[in-house]
């Protein structure tokens, strides 16, 4: 837990240093939209949008995998129950019949 805290603090310090060193005002244009702002702020926003896009793209695959995993766990449980039942009630040996 402490490692995560130290890592978070180091990332925070790096972000602050990045923002201070890249405080130049730049203009971003997209279609008819124009925005003047700090280079660091624009980069952070673009990074966050890319991160969100990646998450949204991966959500359907993750849901599909989770569904398959639940089905496999259900199947394993059913097979274990069947195996337990077979062990507790072994099939009776058939005696050779007399003709």
N, C-alpha and C positions, 0 to 999 in steps of 0.2 A: 504494500500500500504506500509506503514511504517512497519507493522508487517512482511510482506514478506521480506523486506530489512533486518530487524533485524534477521529473521530466516535464511536468506541466509548467513549473516555474521557469525552467530553462527555455521552453518554447515561448512563454510569455515575454521573457526578456528579449529573445531574438526578434519577436514581432514588434516590440517597442523600438528596438534599435533599427529595424527595417523601416518602420514608419517615419522615424526621425530623419534617417538618411535619404529617404525617397519622398520628401514632402513637396516636391515640385508640382505645380499645377499643370495638368494636362487636359486636353479636350478629347472626349470620346464621342464619336458620331456613329449612329446606327440608324439606318433609314432616315427618318426625319427627326430623330431624337438626337439632341446634343447635350452633353453634360461636361461641365468644367469642375474638376475636383483633384484631390491629392492622388498622386500616382499610387501610393501605398494603399489608400482606401479602395481605389478602383481595382487593383490587383487582388485584394482580399475579397471584394464582392464577386469578381469573376471566378476566383478559386472556389468560393462557396457555391456559386451557381453550378460549376462543373461537378463539385462533390454531390450536390443534390441531384443533378442529372444522372450521375452514375448510380446513385442509390435507387432512383426511380426505375432505371433500366434493369437493375438486378433484382428488384422486388418480385416480379413474376416467377423468376427462376428459383428464388429462395422459397417462395410459397409452394411451388411444385415439388421441390425437394423435401420440404417439411411434410407435405401430404404423403409422399411416397414413404418417408421414414415412419410416419404414424401407421400406415398400412402394414409395413414390414414388422413393426413391433407388435401389432395386433395379430399378425399371422404367426409370429414366433410364440406368442403367449398361447394361442390356440393349439399349436403343435406341442408345446410343453404340457398343456393340459391333457391332450390326447395321449401323449407318451406316459404320463403319470397314471392315467386311467388304464392303459394297457398293462402297465406293471402291476397295478393293484388287482386286476382281474385278468390273469393270464388265460389265454384260450385253452379250453379243455381239450385234452388230447383225445382224439377219436380212437375208440377201440375198434379193432377189426371186426366187422360184422359177420355174422354167421349166415351163410346162404342156405 
